[in-house]
Amino acid sequence: FSYVAFRLIHTLIDRINGRLNEMGLDEMLIYTIFFPSFMAGPLDKLQRFRKDLDAPQPLDAEELKTSGQRLATGLFRKFILADSLALVAITATNVTQTNSTGWLWLMLAAYSFQLYFDFAGYSDIAIGMGHLLGFTLPENFNHPYRQPNLTLFWNNWHMTLTQWFRGYFFNPITRSLRRNKKLPAPLIIFVTQISTMLIIGLWHGMTPNFVIWGLWHGLGLFVHNRLSSFAGPKVAALVEKKPSLEKVFYVSGVVANFVFVSLGWIWFALPTTSLALRTFGKLFGLA
């Protein structure tokens, strides 16, 4: 129901603000419950969806090929890669049975990639089915684990959800707070990033672990923002003098970002805070 709510909220806000022309009940219903993306996205905007609804792409040989490739990719990712990784990925059961630090890190990495291949595979299937019906649904993933920092990760993970929250929560809240000239910019960034990620966490589930997961990413985004402002120019100057360092910074950023995101998945994967904390202890040899 949350994906239906996202579509209805977007439609209502854009209609009130004059960004959306009148629509018929039939096209509104088709947009809201368009079955390839009904369950888990990608989230589409009605303005873009209407263009395909009014003039769907003909199902010629090229579109059939594109659809087939996307469906095959999605099925392989979801039912081969994700389901295979699920056999070793962390769960509430196996983290209590495993005391080896090395195995726990391996299981955590497996869970990270299981989530990615599962959700990205579903998105591929939805996009491929859309092509069969003449619709070009928006992309939802763009190699998020290859990104060297958390901001770029969220720009490439579940992109349509990120764009929705940016457009209908983060940006309006930011503009509202900026009207108060007394508030310093870092405080505004802190409030908006924490609140946005907290809501995304609560959207996944009303549990303490999802709250912590949202705060984990909100704080991570804020720290990255502050570090970028402070160290970004210095790093750029250093790379300009020694271009060979660019690859070093990129690779180290990708590794550090993957570790941070993967550790955050512990809150996402496990049902209780106590179990998550025990898992952290085992990962770092403290338990």
Phi and psi restraints in degrees (value plus and minus 20) as a CYANA .aco file:
   2 SER   PHI     -85.0   -45.0
   2 SER   PSI     -56.0   -16.0
   3 TYR   PHI     -88.6   -48.6
   3 TYR   PSI     -55.1   -15.1
   4 VAL   PHI     -84.3   -44.3
   4 VAL   PSI     -63.1   -23.1
   5 ALA   PHI     -80.7   -40.7
   5 ALA   PSI     -62.6   -22.6
   6 PHE   PHI     -78.0   -38.0
   6 PHE   PSI     -62.6   -22.6
   7 ARG   PHI     -87.2   -47.2
   7 ARG   PSI     -61.4   -21.4
   8 LEU   PHI     -88.8   -48.8
   8 LEU   PSI     -60.9   -20.9
   9 ILE   PHI     -83.7   -43.7
   9 ILE   PSI     -65.0   -25.0
  10 HIS   PHI     -78.6   -38.6
  10 HIS   PSI     -65.2   -25.2
  11 THR   PHI     -82.5   -42.5
  11 THR   PSI     -65.2   -25.2
  12 LEU   PHI     -83.2   -43.2
  12 LEU   PSI     -67.7   -27.7
  13 ILE   PHI     -84.4   -44.4
  13 ILE   PSI     -65.5   -25.5
  14 ASP   PHI     -87.3   -47.3
  14 ASP   PSI     -53.2   -13.2
  15 ARG   PHI     -88.7   -48.7
  15 ARG   PSI     -63.0   -23.0
  16 ILE   PHI     -84.0   -44.0
  16 ILE   PSI     -57.9   -17.9
  17 ASN   PHI    -105.7   -65.7
  17 ASN   PSI     -14.7    25.3
  18 GLY   PHI      57.2    97.2
  18 GLY   PSI      -3.5    36.5
  19 ARG   PHI    -114.3   -74.3
  19 ARG   PSI     -17.7    22.3
  20 LEU   PHI    -158.9  -118.9
  20 LEU   PSI     107.7   147.7
  21 ASN   PHI     -95.5   -55.5
  21 ASN   PSI     150.1   190.1
  22 GLU   PHI     -78.3   -38.3
  22 GLU   PSI     130.2   170.2
  23 MET   PHI    -156.2  -116.2
  23 MET   PSI     132.9   172.9
  24 GLY   PHI    -102.6   -62.6
  24 GLY   PSI     137.0   177.0
  25 LEU   PHI     -81.8   -41.8
  25 LEU   PSI     -55.2   -15.2
  26 ASP   PHI     -84.4   -44.4
  26 ASP   PSI     -66.7   -26.7
  27 GLU   PHI     -90.4   -50.4
  27 GLU   PSI     -49.6    -9.6
  28 MET   PHI     -87.0   -47.0
  28 MET   PSI     -60.9   -20.9
  29 LEU   PHI     -87.1   -47.1
  29 LEU   PSI     -62.7   -22.7
  30 ILE   PHI     -81.3   -41.3
  30 ILE   PSI     -63.6   -23.6
  31 TYR   PHI     -83.6   -43.6
  31 TYR   PSI     -63.7   -23.7
  32 THR   PHI     -89.2   -49.2
  32 THR   PSI     -59.3   -19.3
  33 ILE   PHI    -138.5   -98.5
  33 ILE   PSI      13.3    53.3
  34 PHE   PHI     -79.7   -39.7
  34 PHE   PSI      92.5   132.5
  35 PHE   PHI     -86.1   -46.1
  35 PHE   PSI     -51.1   -11.1
  36 PRO   PHI     -81.1   -41.1
  36 PRO   PSI     -54.3   -14.3
  37 SER   PHI    -132.4   -92.4
  37 SER   PSI      -6.3    33.7
  38 PHE   PHI     -85.8   -45.8
  38 PHE   PSI     -61.7   -21.7
  39 MET   PHI     -99.3   -59.3
  39 MET   PSI     -63.9   -23.9
  40 ALA   PHI    -167.0  -127.0
  40 ALA   PSI      10.4    50.4
  41 GLY   PHI      65.7   105.7
  41 GLY   PSI    -192.3  -152.3
  42 PRO   PHI     -84.8   -44.8
  42 PRO   PSI     128.6   168.6
  43 LEU   PHI     -96.2   -56.2
  43 LEU   PSI     108.4   148.4
  44 ASP   PHI    -136.0   -96.0
  44 ASP   PSI     135.1   175.1
  45 LYS   PHI    -113.4   -73.4
  45 LYS   PSI     123.1   163.1
  46 LEU   PHI     -81.0   -41.0
  46 LEU   PSI     -55.7   -15.7
  47 GLN   PHI     -77.7   -37.7
  47 GLN   PSI     -63.7   -23.7
  48 ARG   PHI     -95.8   -55.8
  48 ARG   PSI     -60.4   -20.4
  49 PHE   PHI     -80.2   -40.2
  49 PHE   PSI     -57.5   -17.5
  50 ARG   PHI     -83.9   -43.9
  50 ARG   PSI     -52.2   -12.2
  51 LYS   PHI     -82.3   -42.3
  51 LYS   PSI     -62.9   -22.9
  52 ASP   PHI     -92.6   -52.6
  52 ASP   PSI     -53.4   -13.4
  53 LEU   PHI     -86.1   -46.1
  53 LEU   PSI     -58.8   -18.8
  54 ASP   PHI     -95.7   -55.7
  54 ASP   PSI     -53.3   -13.3
  55 ALA   PHI    -162.2  -122.2
  55 ALA   PSI      54.6    94.6
  56 PRO   PHI     -84.2   -44.2
  56 PRO   PSI     127.6   167.6
  57 GLN   PHI     -84.4   -44.4
  57 GLN   PSI     113.4   153.4
  58 PRO   PHI     -87.4   -47.4
  58 PRO   PSI     123.9   163.9
  59 LEU   PHI    -103.2   -63.2
  59 LEU   PSI      55.1    95.1
  60 ASP   PHI    -110.9   -70.9
  60 ASP   PSI    -192.7  -152.7
  61 ALA   PHI     -82.9   -42.9
  61 ALA   PSI     -58.6   -18.6
  62 GLU   PHI     -86.8   -46.8
  62 GLU   PSI     -64.3   -24.3
  63 GLU   PHI     -85.8   -45.8
  63 GLU   PSI     -57.4   -17.4
  64 LEU   PHI     -84.7   -44.7
  64 LEU   PSI     -59.0   -19.0
  65 LYS   PHI     -86.0   -46.0
  65 LYS   PSI     -65.6   -25.6
  66 THR   PHI     -80.2   -40.2
  66 THR   PSI     -64.6   -24.6
  67 SER   PHI     -82.9   -42.9
  67 SER   PSI     -65.4   -25.4
  68 GLY   PHI     -81.9   -41.9
  68 GLY   PSI     -61.6   -21.6
  69 GLN   PHI     -84.4   -44.4
  69 GLN   PSI     -62.8   -22.8
  70 ARG   PHI     -87.4   -47.4
  70 ARG   PSI     -60.9   -20.9
  71 LEU   PHI     -84.7   -44.7
  71 LEU   PSI     -62.0   -22.0
  72 ALA   PHI     -84.1   -44.1
  72 ALA   PSI     -62.5   -22.5
  73 THR   PHI     -81.4   -41.4
  73 THR   PSI     -65.4   -25.4
  74 GLY   PHI     -85.4   -45.4
  74 GLY   PSI     -63.9   -23.9
  75 LEU   PHI     -83.3   -43.3
  75 LEU   PSI     -60.2   -20.2
  76 PHE   PHI     -85.8   -45.8
  76 PHE   PSI     -65.3   -25.3
  77 ARG   PHI     -82.9   -42.9
  77 ARG   PSI     -65.7   -25.7
  78 LYS   PHI     -98.1   -58.1
  78 LYS   PSI     -66.1   -26.1
  79 PHE   PHI    -119.0   -79.0
  79 PHE   PSI     -32.8     7.2
  80 ILE   PHI    -126.2   -86.2
  80 ILE   PSI     -79.8   -39.8
  81 LEU   PHI     -91.0   -51.0
  81 LEU   PSI     -74.0   -34.0
  82 ALA   PHI     -83.3   -43.3
  82 ALA   PSI     -64.6   -24.6
  83 ASP   PHI     -88.7   -48.7
  83 ASP   PSI     -51.1   -11.1
  84 SER   PHI     -90.9   -50.9
  84 SER   PSI     -63.2   -23.2
  85 LEU   PHI     -85.0   -45.0
  85 LEU   PSI     -49.5    -9.5
  86 ALA   PHI     -81.8   -41.8
  86 ALA   PSI     -42.0    -2.0
  87 LEU   PHI     -88.5   -48.5
  87 LEU   PSI     -44.9    -4.9
  88 VAL   PHI    -140.6  -100.6
  88 VAL   PSI     -24.0    16.0
  89 ALA   PHI     -89.6   -49.6
  89 ALA   PSI     135.4   175.4
  90 ILE   PHI     -83.7   -43.7
  90 ILE   PSI     120.4   160.4
  91 THR   PHI    -159.4  -119.4
  91 THR   PSI     150.6   190.6
  92 ALA   PHI     -81.8   -41.8
  92 ALA   PSI     -45.3    -5.3
  93 THR   PHI    -102.8   -62.8
  93 THR   PSI     -71.9   -31.9
  94 ASN   PHI     -94.9   -54.9
  94 ASN   PSI     -40.6    -0.6
  95 VAL   PHI     -91.4   -51.4
  95 VAL   PSI     -46.1    -6.1
  96 THR   PHI    -100.2   -60.2
  96 THR   PSI     -40.0     0.0
  97 GLN   PHI    -116.1   -76.1
  97 GLN   PSI     -30.7     9.3
  98 THR   PHI    -128.0   -88.0
  98 THR   PSI     106.5   146.5
  99 ASN   PHI    -132.1   -92.1
  99 ASN   PSI     -28.0    12.0
 100 SER   PHI     -96.8   -56.8
 100 SER   PSI     103.0   143.0
 101 THR   PHI     -81.8   -41.8
 101 THR   PSI     -62.8   -22.8
 102 GLY   PHI     -80.9   -40.9
 102 GLY   PSI     -64.3   -24.3
 103 TRP   PHI     -85.3   -45.3
 103 TRP   PSI     -56.9   -16.9
 104 LEU   PHI     -84.0   -44.0
 104 LEU   PSI     -61.5   -21.5
 105 TRP   PHI     -83.4   -43.4
 105 TRP   PSI     -59.9   -19.9
 106 LEU   PHI     -83.6   -43.6
 106 LEU   PSI     -63.2   -23.2
 107 MET   PHI     -85.3   -45.3
 107 MET   PSI     -56.2   -16.2
 108 LEU   PHI     -87.6   -47.6
 108 LEU   PSI     -62.9   -22.9
 109 ALA   PHI     -81.7   -41.7
 109 ALA   PSI     -60.4   -20.4
 110 ALA   PHI     -81.1   -41.1
 110 ALA   PSI     -60.9   -20.9
 111 TYR   PHI     -85.0   -45.0
 111 TYR   PSI     -60.4   -20.4
 112 SER   PHI     -78.6   -38.6
 112 SER   PSI     -66.7   -26.7
 113 PHE   PHI     -95.4   -55.4
 113 PHE   PSI     -50.5   -10.5
 114 GLN   PHI     -80.2   -40.2
 114 GLN   PSI     -67.4   -27.4
 115 LEU   PHI     -77.6   -37.6
 115 LEU   PSI     -66.0   -26.0
 116 TYR   PHI     -82.9   -42.9
 116 TYR   PSI     -72.4   -32.4
 117 PHE   PHI     -86.7   -46.7
 117 PHE   PSI     -52.1   -12.1
 118 ASP   PHI     -85.8   -45.8
 118 ASP   PSI     -71.7   -31.7
 119 PHE   PHI     -95.7   -55.7
 119 PHE   PSI     -62.1   -22.1
 120 ALA   PHI     -84.6   -44.6
 120 ALA   PSI     -56.1   -16.1
 121 GLY   PHI     -84.7   -44.7
 121 GLY   PSI     -62.3   -22.3
 122 TYR   PHI     -80.2   -40.2
 122 TYR   PSI     -62.6   -22.6
 123 SER   PHI     -82.8   -42.8
 123 SER   PSI     -60.5   -20.5
 124 ASP   PHI     -80.1   -40.1
 124 ASP   PSI     -63.3   -23.3
 125 ILE   PHI     -83.2   -43.2
 125 ILE   PSI     -63.7   -23.7
 126 ALA   PHI     -83.4   -43.4
 126 ALA   PSI     -63.4   -23.4
 127 ILE   PHI     -86.2   -46.2
 127 ILE   PSI     -60.8   -20.8
 128 GLY   PHI     -83.8   -43.8
 128 GLY   PSI     -62.2   -22.2
 129 MET   PHI     -85.2   -45.2
 129 MET   PSI     -56.3   -16.3
 130 GLY   PHI     -79.6   -39.6
 130 GLY   PSI     -62.5   -22.5
 131 HIS   PHI     -80.7   -40.7
 131 HIS   PSI     -56.8   -16.8
 132 LEU   PHI     -81.7   -41.7
 132 LEU   PSI     -50.2   -10.2
 133 LEU   PHI    -116.1   -76.1
 133 LEU   PSI     -18.3    21.7
 134 GLY   PHI      71.4   111.4
 134 GLY   PSI      -6.1    33.9
 135 PHE   PHI    -133.3   -93.3
 135 PHE   PSI     116.9   156.9
 136 THR   PHI    -124.2   -84.2
 136 THR   PSI      70.7   110.7
 137 LEU   PHI     -90.7   -50.7
 137 LEU   PSI     130.7   170.7
 138 PRO   PHI     -88.5   -48.5
 138 PRO   PSI     132.1   172.1
 139 GLU   PHI     -88.9   -48.9
 139 GLU   PSI     130.7   170.7
 140 ASN   PHI    -140.2  -100.2
 140 ASN   PSI     -41.1    -1.1
 141 PHE   PHI    -159.2  -119.2
 141 PHE   PSI     123.4   163.4
 142 ASN   PHI    -164.2  -124.2
 142 ASN   PSI      51.8    91.8
 143 HIS   PHI      30.0    70.0
 143 HIS   PSI      39.0    79.0
 144 PRO   PHI     -83.4   -43.4
 144 PRO   PSI     -51.1   -11.1
 145 TYR   PHI     -98.1   -58.1
 145 TYR   PSI     -24.2    15.8
 146 ARG   PHI    -111.6   -71.6
 146 ARG   PSI     -19.6    20.4
 147 GLN   PHI    -105.1   -65.1
 147 GLN   PSI     122.7   162.7
 148 PRO   PHI    -107.2   -67.2
 148 PRO   PSI     -19.4    20.6
 149 ASN   PHI    -174.3  -134.3
 149 ASN   PSI     148.2   188.2
 150 LEU   PHI     -90.2   -50.2
 150 LEU   PSI     -54.5   -14.5
 151 THR   PHI     -81.4   -41.4
 151 THR   PSI     -66.7   -26.7
 152 LEU   PHI     -87.9   -47.9
 152 LEU   PSI     -52.3   -12.3
 153 PHE   PHI     -77.6   -37.6
 153 PHE   PSI     -69.2   -29.2
 154 TRP   PHI     -93.1   -53.1
 154 TRP   PSI     -37.9     2.1
 155 ASN   PHI     -97.7   -57.7
 155 ASN   PSI     -30.4     9.6
 156 ASN   PHI    -147.7  -107.7
 156 ASN   PSI     -19.5    20.5
 157 TRP   PHI    -128.9   -88.9
 157 TRP   PSI     106.3   146.3
 158 HIS   PHI      23.7    63.7
 158 HIS   PSI      38.3    78.3
 159 MET   PHI     -79.7   -39.7
 159 MET   PSI     -56.7   -16.7
 160 THR   PHI     -89.8   -49.8
 160 THR   PSI     -53.5   -13.5
 161 LEU   PHI     -89.0   -49.0
 161 LEU   PSI     -64.7   -24.7
 162 THR   PHI     -78.6   -38.6
 162 THR   PSI     -64.4   -24.4
 163 GLN   PHI     -85.5   -45.5
 163 GLN   PSI     -55.8   -15.8
 164 TRP   PHI     -83.5   -43.5
 164 TRP   PSI     -69.8   -29.8
 165 PHE   PHI     -85.5   -45.5
 165 PHE   PSI     -55.6   -15.6
 166 ARG   PHI     -84.5   -44.5
 166 ARG   PSI     -62.2   -22.2
 167 GLY   PHI     -97.7   -57.7
 167 GLY   PSI     -52.2   -12.2
 168 TYR   PHI    -134.0   -94.0
 168 TYR   PSI     -22.1    17.9
 169 PHE   PHI    -154.1  -114.1
 169 PHE   PSI     -79.7   -39.7
 170 PHE   PHI     -80.5   -40.5
 170 PHE   PSI     -72.8   -32.8
 171 ASN   PHI     -85.1   -45.1
 171 ASN   PSI     -65.1   -25.1
 172 PRO   PHI     -81.3   -41.3
 172 PRO   PSI     -61.3   -21.3
 173 ILE   PHI     -84.5   -44.5
 173 ILE   PSI     -61.5   -21.5
 174 THR   PHI     -81.2   -41.2
 174 THR   PSI     -66.9   -26.9
 175 ARG   PHI     -82.4   -42.4
 175 ARG   PSI     -59.7   -19.7
 176 SER   PHI     -83.8   -43.8
 176 SER   PSI     -64.2   -24.2
 177 LEU   PHI     -89.1   -49.1
 177 LEU   PSI     -52.0   -12.0
 178 ARG   PHI     -89.4   -49.4
 178 ARG   PSI     -38.9     1.1
 179 ARG   PHI     -87.0   -47.0
 179 ARG   PSI     -43.9    -3.9
 180 ASN   PHI    -106.1   -66.1
 180 ASN   PSI      80.6   120.6
 181 LYS   PHI     -85.0   -45.0
 181 LYS   PSI     -35.0     5.0
 182 LYS   PHI    -101.6   -61.6
 182 LYS   PSI     -38.2     1.8
 183 LEU   PHI    -100.3   -60.3
 183 LEU   PSI     105.8   145.8
 184 PRO   PHI     -89.3   -49.3
 184 PRO   PSI     130.2   170.2
 185 ALA   PHI     -77.5   -37.5
 185 ALA   PSI     -63.6   -23.6
 186 PRO   PHI     -79.6   -39.6
 186 PRO   PSI     -55.9   -15.9
 187 LEU   PHI     -87.1   -47.1
 187 LEU   PSI     -60.6   -20.6
 188 ILE   PHI     -82.3   -42.3
 188 ILE   PSI     -64.4   -24.4
 189 ILE   PHI     -81.9   -41.9
 189 ILE   PSI     -63.1   -23.1
 190 PHE   PHI     -80.6   -40.6
 190 PHE   PSI     -69.4   -29.4
 191 VAL   PHI     -83.4   -43.4
 191 VAL   PSI     -65.4   -25.4
 192 THR   PHI     -90.5   -50.5
 192 THR   PSI     -60.2   -20.2
 193 GLN   PHI     -91.0   -51.0
 193 GLN   PSI     -61.9   -21.9
 194 ILE   PHI     -84.2   -44.2
 194 ILE   PSI     -67.0   -27.0
 195 SER   PHI     -85.3   -45.3
 195 SER   PSI     -59.1   -19.1
 196 THR   PHI     -83.4   -43.4
 196 THR   PSI     -69.1   -29.1
 197 MET   PHI     -91.0   -51.0
 197 MET   PSI     -50.5   -10.5
 198 LEU   PHI     -84.1   -44.1
 198 LEU   PSI     -62.6   -22.6
 199 ILE   PHI     -86.4   -46.4
 199 ILE   PSI     -59.7   -19.7
 200 ILE   PHI     -82.4   -42.4
 200 ILE   PSI     -59.4   -19.4
 201 GLY   PHI     -82.4   -42.4
 201 GLY   PSI     -67.2   -27.2
 202 LEU   PHI     -84.9   -44.9
 202 LEU   PSI     -50.9   -10.9
 203 TRP   PHI     -82.3   -42.3
 203 TRP   PSI     -56.1   -16.1
 204 HIS   PHI     -90.7   -50.7
 204 HIS   PSI     -49.9    -9.9
 205 GLY   PHI     154.6   194.6
 205 GLY   PSI     123.9   163.9
 206 MET   PHI    -109.5   -69.5
 206 MET   PSI      46.1    86.1
 207 THR   PHI    -152.1  -112.1
 207 THR   PSI     137.8   177.8
 208 PRO   PHI     -77.4   -37.4
 208 PRO   PSI     -56.8   -16.8
 209 ASN   PHI     -84.8   -44.8
 209 ASN   PSI     -58.0   -18.0
 210 PHE   PHI     -91.4   -51.4
 210 PHE   PSI     -51.5   -11.5
 211 VAL   PHI     -83.3   -43.3
 211 VAL   PSI     -66.1   -26.1
 212 ILE   PHI     -84.6   -44.6
 212 ILE   PSI     -60.2   -20.2
 213 TRP   PHI     -79.6   -39.6
 213 TRP   PSI     -63.3   -23.3
 214 GLY   PHI     -83.6   -43.6
 214 GLY   PSI     -63.2   -23.2
 215 LEU   PHI     -85.5   -45.5
 215 LEU   PSI     -56.5   -16.5
 216 TRP   PHI     -75.9   -35.9
 216 TRP   PSI     -68.4   -28.4
 217 HIS   PHI     -96.8   -56.8
 217 HIS   PSI     -55.1   -15.1
 218 GLY   PHI     -82.1   -42.1
 218 GLY   PSI     -65.8   -25.8
 219 LEU   PHI     -86.0   -46.0
 219 LEU   PSI     -59.3   -19.3
 220 GLY   PHI     -81.8   -41.8
 220 GLY   PSI     -62.1   -22.1
 221 LEU   PHI     -85.5   -45.5
 221 LEU   PSI     -59.6   -19.6
 222 PHE   PHI     -86.5   -46.5
 222 PHE   PSI     -64.7   -24.7
 223 VAL   PHI     -81.9   -41.9
 223 VAL   PSI     -62.6   -22.6
 224 HIS   PHI     -82.7   -42.7
 224 HIS   PSI     -60.8   -20.8
 225 ASN   PHI     -80.1   -40.1
 225 ASN   PSI     -64.6   -24.6
 226 ARG   PHI     -89.5   -49.5
 226 ARG   PSI     -61.0   -21.0
 227 LEU   PHI     -85.1   -45.1
 227 LEU   PSI     -58.3   -18.3
 228 SER   PHI     -83.6   -43.6
 228 SER   PSI     -61.0   -21.0
 229 SER   PHI     -85.4   -45.4
 229 SER   PSI     -56.4   -16.4
 230 PHE   PHI    -103.8   -63.8
 230 PHE   PSI     -69.1   -29.1
 231 ALA   PHI    -118.7   -78.7
 231 ALA   PSI     -35.6     4.4
 232 GLY   PHI     -74.2   -34.2
 232 GLY   PSI     -72.8   -32.8
 233 PRO   PHI     -81.1   -41.1
 233 PRO   PSI     -56.0   -16.0
 234 LYS   PHI     -88.7   -48.7
 234 LYS   PSI     -60.6   -20.6
 235 VAL   PHI     -85.6   -45.6
 235 VAL   PSI     -61.3   -21.3
 236 ALA   PHI     -81.6   -41.6
 236 ALA   PSI     -61.5   -21.5
 237 ALA   PHI     -85.9   -45.9
 237 ALA   PSI     -59.3   -19.3
 238 LEU   PHI     -85.7   -45.7
 238 LEU   PSI     -62.2   -22.2
 239 VAL   PHI     -85.7   -45.7
 239 VAL   PSI     -54.5   -14.5
 240 GLU   PHI     -83.6   -43.6
 240 GLU   PSI     -56.1   -16.1
 241 LYS   PHI     -96.6   -56.6
 241 LYS   PSI     -58.9   -18.9
 242 LYS   PHI    -148.0  -108.0
 242 LYS   PSI      64.8   104.8
 243 PRO   PHI     -76.3   -36.3
 243 PRO   PSI     -46.5    -6.5
 244 SER   PHI     -83.6   -43.6
 244 SER   PSI     -40.9    -0.9
 245 LEU   PHI     -94.2   -54.2
 245 LEU   PSI     -37.3     2.7
 246 GLU   PHI     -79.5   -39.5
 246 GLU   PSI     -64.0   -24.0
 247 LYS   PHI     -87.8   -47.8
 247 LYS   PSI     -57.4   -17.4
 248 VAL   PHI     -81.8   -41.8
 248 VAL   PSI     -67.1   -27.1
 249 PHE   PHI     -82.8   -42.8
 249 PHE   PSI     -59.4   -19.4
 250 TYR   PHI     -85.5   -45.5
 250 TYR   PSI     -69.4   -29.4
 251 VAL   PHI     -84.5   -44.5
 251 VAL   PSI     -65.0   -25.0
 252 SER   PHI     -83.7   -43.7
 252 SER   PSI     -55.9   -15.9
 253 GLY   PHI     -85.6   -45.6
 253 GLY   PSI     -61.9   -21.9
 254 VAL   PHI     -82.2   -42.2
 254 VAL   PSI     -65.4   -25.4
 255 VAL   PHI     -84.2   -44.2
 255 VAL   PSI     -68.4   -28.4
 256 ALA   PHI     -82.8   -42.8
 256 ALA   PSI     -59.8   -19.8
 257 ASN   PHI     -87.4   -47.4
 257 ASN   PSI     -60.5   -20.5
 258 PHE   PHI     -83.6   -43.6
 258 PHE   PSI     -61.3   -21.3
 259 VAL   PHI     -83.4   -43.4
 259 VAL   PSI     -64.6   -24.6
 260 PHE   PHI     -82.6   -42.6
 260 PHE   PSI     -66.7   -26.7
 261 VAL   PHI     -84.6   -44.6
 261 VAL   PSI     -61.1   -21.1
 262 SER   PHI     -84.1   -44.1
 262 SER   PSI     -62.5   -22.5
 263 LEU   PHI     -81.9   -41.9
 263 LEU   PSI     -55.7   -15.7
 264 GLY   PHI     -84.5   -44.5
 264 GLY   PSI     -50.8   -10.8
 265 TRP   PHI     -84.5   -44.5
 265 TRP   PSI     -38.8     1.2
 266 ILE   PHI     -79.1   -39.1
 266 ILE   PSI     -64.5   -24.5
 267 TRP   PHI     -83.8   -43.8
 267 TRP   PSI     -51.5   -11.5
 268 PHE   PHI     -95.2   -55.2
 268 PHE   PSI     -56.7   -16.7
 269 ALA   PHI    -107.6   -67.6
 269 ALA   PSI     -50.7   -10.7
 270 LEU   PHI    -120.0   -80.0
 270 LEU   PSI     128.0   168.0
 271 PRO   PHI     -99.7   -59.7
 271 PRO   PSI     -43.3    -3.3
 272 THR   PHI    -148.6  -108.6
 272 THR   PSI     133.8   173.8
 273 THR   PHI     -86.4   -46.4
 273 THR   PSI     -59.3   -19.3
 274 SER   PHI     -82.6   -42.6
 274 SER   PSI     -61.6   -21.6
 275 LEU   PHI     -87.1   -47.1
 275 LEU   PSI     -58.6   -18.6
 276 ALA   PHI     -83.1   -43.1
 276 ALA   PSI     -62.6   -22.6
 277 LEU   PHI     -85.8   -45.8
 277 LEU   PSI     -58.7   -18.7
 278 ARG   PHI     -84.2   -44.2
 278 ARG   PSI     -56.2   -16.2
 279 THR   PHI     -86.9   -46.9
 279 THR   PSI     -62.3   -22.3
 280 PHE   PHI     -78.0   -38.0
 280 PHE   PSI     -63.3   -23.3
 281 GLY   PHI     -79.3   -39.3
 281 GLY   PSI     -63.7   -23.7
 282 LYS   PHI     -85.7   -45.7
 282 LYS   PSI     -60.8   -20.8
 283 LEU   PHI     -81.2   -41.2
 283 LEU   PSI     -53.9   -13.9
 284 PHE   PHI    -127.9   -87.9
 284 PHE   PSI      -1.1    38.9
 285 GLY   PHI      47.3    87.3
 285 GLY   PSI       8.1    48.1
 286 LEU   PHI    -124.9   -84.9
 286 LEU   PSI     -20.0    20.0
